[in-house]
């Protein structure tokens, strides 16, 4: 008994010492670049060399099949009325999302923007939704890596529920193991929801979406798209409507 008690106390002390490091590794707040080999929109070309937006937009549309419906415990579901059926998957994995895995909080709104506006601070890696009462909902995000960060104004032109994903040809050349199309699901890099940013009637090709790589939140990882934890993007999706103004700073 006299030997067992010091051993137990020693293990407990070690666990307490390691806990902060483990928490920091999962919820990184530093500004290092995080390389994600399964980057949903990664392209090793400059933004100005992107393909025609109209053709890119067509490739993201879902083929005429449900695919993921009913697989991996998913329930076939009717799409929300505001979800574009051409970009959504009629399945519901929401009950498999840990809604407590969130980096969301209410803060004083210092953006100066009108209620309903989304303000994305790429330097702080935060997204804020302005509310009516001078408050805002703040979410931690992943942003575009150096050379692919996008700034400007847009509006939400499309909303998708468990969005499908079609890798661009350049990515398929680098990653022949990827499927030509992936319906929405837990392994889909777009995550649980997607908000598509438009300028007028033109798709900017940038999105606010969930992720299957929660450790990438807080890092510069993508080709300009904004990543959120799935629990957070589900919350944001319910709070904003198509047409909402988006300011990227």
Secondary structure, DSSP 8 states (H G I E B T S, - for coil): -HHHHHHHHHHHHHHHHHHHHHHHHHS--S--B---TT-TT--SS-GGG---HHHHHHHHS--S--TTTTGGG-EE----TTS-TTT--SEE-GGGS-TT---EEEEE--S---TT-EEEETTTTEEEEE-TTSEEEEEE-BEE-TTT---EEEEEEEEEES--B---HHHHHH-TTS-S-B-SSTT-TT-SEEEEEEETTEEEEEEEE--S-GGGTTSEEESS-EE--HHHHHHHHHH--TT-EEEE-
